[in-house]
Amino acid sequence: MAYDIATAARISSIGQTKLFELIASGRLSTSKIGRRRLIHADSLHQLVKEGC
């Protein structure tokens, strides 16, 4: 399962800009499908559990 940026921001209460920073730093794993960047659900849940 994976979330787009807007959905990930909404369910995690982390801003979109912060999510992009976490992606750039490698703390969130993503996949790119076409033009869409999707955040892997397990990666997002782990980050929220640990606290960003």
C-alpha positions as CSV (number, residue, x, y, z in Angstrom):
1,M,0.0,0.0,0.0
2,A,1.2,3.5,-0.7
3,Y,-0.1,7.1,-0.3
4,D,0.2,10.1,-2.4
5,I,1.8,13.2,-0.8
6,A,-1.5,14.9,0.0
7,T,-3.0,11.8,1.6
8,A,0.1,11.0,3.6
9,A,0.1,14.6,4.9
10,R,-3.5,14.4,5.9
11,I,-3.3,11.0,7.7
12,S,0.1,11.7,9.4
13,S,-0.5,15.4,10.3
14,I,2.9,16.1,8.7
15,G,3.0,19.0,6.3
16,Q,3.7,18.4,2.6
17,T,6.9,20.4,2.7
18,K,8.2,18.3,5.6
19,L,7.3,15.1,3.7
20,F,9.3,16.3,0.7
21,E,12.2,17.0,3.0
22,L,12.0,13.5,4.6
23,I,11.8,12.0,1.1
24,A,14.9,13.9,0.0
25,S,16.8,12.9,3.1
26,G,15.9,9.2,2.5
27,R,13.9,8.8,5.7
28,L,10.8,7.9,3.7
29,S,10.8,5.3,0.9
30,T,8.8,6.1,-2.2
31,S,8.0,4.8,-5.6
32,K,7.4,6.9,-8.7
33,I,4.6,5.7,-11.0
34,G,4.3,7.9,-14.0
35,R,4.4,11.5,-12.6
36,R,3.1,10.5,-9.2
37,R,5.3,10.0,-6.2
38,L,3.9,7.5,-3.7
39,I,5.1,7.0,-0.1
40,H,5.2,3.4,1.0
41,A,2.7,3.0,3.9
42,D,5.1,1.0,6.1
43,S,7.7,3.7,5.8
44,L,5.2,6.4,6.7
45,H,3.8,4.4,9.7
46,Q,7.3,3.7,11.0
47,L,8.2,7.4,10.8
48,V,5.1,8.4,12.7
49,K,5.7,5.7,15.3
50,E,9.2,6.9,15.9
51,G,8.3,10.6,15.6
52,C,9.9,12.7,13.0
